[in-house]
Amino acid sequence: MRHTQKHPQHRYLKRDVYYFSRVVPRDIKHHYIKARIIQSLKTKSAHHTGVMVGPKRRDKKPTGD
């Protein structure tokens, strides 16, 4: 899959370590010095990056048990 605006890539590899990166939304940009937030995931494993960042979770409605 090609990474486009609809499917951005938020993880990248730099010097064998994975990083998470996101652009700061316009409405809160004035609270930040830089336009992008970058955080080291402190792992060299692609599997662990999926566990740390992971897909968005959908909250399940509680059952009436």
TIVEX-436823 format. One record per atom (N, C-alpha, C): x negated, y, z negated. Coordinates in steps of 0.001 Angstrom, whole numbers, padded with zeros to 6 digits, always signed. Example, Ala and Ser with C-alpha at 12.3 -4.5 7.8 and 13.67 -1.06 7.14 Angstrom:
2
-013190-005690-007800
-012300-004500-007800
-013200-003300-007800
-012850-002250-007080
-013670-001060-007140
-012900+000030-007870
//
This chain:
65
-000849-001174+000000
+000000+000000+000000
-000892+001233+000000
-000547+002151+000833
-001300+003389+000912
-000843+004339-000201
-001784+005015-000831
-001454+005904-001936
-001064+007277-001384
+000191+007612-001559
+000712+008880-001092
+001318+009608-002278
+001984+010708-002015
+002621+011464-003090
+003660+010606-003809
+004352+009718-003078
+005346+008849-003706
+004687+007716-004496
+003483+007317-004082
+002781+006216-004727
+001351+006629-005073
+001182+007565-006003
-000172+008023-006322
-000951+006982-007127
-002246+007050-007021
-003106+006174-007799
-003616+006977-008987
-003337+006517-010183
-003720+007249-011387
-004945+006656-012063
-005405+005532-011572
-006612+004912-012124
-007696+004918-011058
-008932+005146-011500
-010040+005054-010561
-011273+004550-011282
-012217+004063-010492
-013441+003466-011009
-014599+004426-010795
-015355+004675-011867
-016523+005557-011796
-017613+004937-012660
-018765+004651-012052
-019883+004018-012761
-019447+002763-013510
-018659+001927-012853
-018178+000643-013390
-017226+000772-014566
-016691+001954-014831
-015722+002163-015912
-014465+002766-015297
-013309+002287-015732
-012040+002801-015219
-011597+004055-015973
-010993+004972-015222
-010478+006224-015766
-009023+006395-015365
-008280+007112-016187
-006897+007484-015909
-006888+008974-015616
-006157+009389-014589
-006147+010788-014203
-004748+011200-013762
-004304+012362-014219
-003003+012912-013819
-003117+014417-013667
-002355+014963-012766
-002275+016413-012600
-001334+016945-013676
-001691+018066-014278
-000849+018685-015300
+000363+019310-014593
+001572+019021-015052
+002764+019611-014428
+002752+021137-014494
+003321+021771-013488
+003312+023234-013389
+003912+023924-014607
+005000+023372-015123
+005695+024057-016210
+004920+024087-017519
+003890+023247-017676
+003084+023276-018909
+001613+023588-018629
+001290+023944-017393
-000096+024214-017003
-000741+025302-017847
+000027+026271-018296
-000539+027378-019068
-001071+026929-020439
-000741+025718-020872
-001247+025178-022136
-002611+024483-021972
-003036+024266-020743
-004260+023515-020467
-005297+024384-019774
-006557+024071-019993
-007651+024797-019351
-007832+024306-017920
-007754+022989-017736
-007967+022397-016417
-006640+021924-015822
-006630+021761-014505
-005415+021366-013796
-005197+019856-013799
-006171+019097-014291
-006081+017641-014286
-006510+017094-015636
-005795+016074-016106
-006154+015372-017344
-006851+014082-016939
-008055+013876-017459
-008820+012669-017158
-009219+012032-018475
-008966+010721-018590
-009267+009993-019823
-009932+008670-019466
-011047+008366-020099
-011700+007086-019892
-010855+005991-020527
-010682+004878-019804
-009963+003731-020353
-010915+002779-021074
-012206+003096-021033
-013248+002353-021754
-013216+000859-021461
-013014+000524-020190
-013042-000870-019779
-013609-000980-018369
-014193-002123-018094
-014698-002417-016764
-013789-003415-016058
-012738-003829-016737
-011832-004840-016217
-010585-004200-015608
-010322-004526-014338
-009117-004014-013684
-007865-004570-014359
-007930-005794-014857
-006783-006395-015548
-006412-005581-016784
-007395-005174-017556
-007115-004413-018772
-006567-003019-018480
-006882-002446-017332
-006332-001132-017009
-004830-001223-016805
-004365-002306-016224
-002928-002493-016044
-002218-002649-017362
-002886-003274-018321
-002308-003444-019648
-002272-002107-020381
-003325-001296-020248
-003398-000013-020952
-002460+001024-020362
-002491+001179-019040
-001668+002186-018387
-000308+001595-018076
-000331+000442-017430
+000870-000331-017148
+001967+000403-016411
+002905-000353-015892
+004062+000265-015243
+004992+000873-016275
+005844+001769-015828
+006802+002374-016752
+007747+001289-017255
+007987+001304-018535
+008897+000330-019117
+010298+000900-019137
+011249+000045-018881
+012643+000448-018973
+013196-000076-020281
+013747+000828-021058
+014318+000425-022340
+015582-000384-022099
+015652-001506-022779
+016827-002339-022661
+017849-001897-023693
+019091-001964-023312
+020148-001631-024244
+020259-002745-025268
+020410-002398-026541
+020501-003448-027559
+021770-004270-027363
+021626-005543-027629
+022788-006436-027523
+023561-006390-028827
+024784-006750-028804
+025638-006676-029985
+025558-007909-030855
+024397-008511-031001
+024254-009732-031829
+024293-009429-033291
//
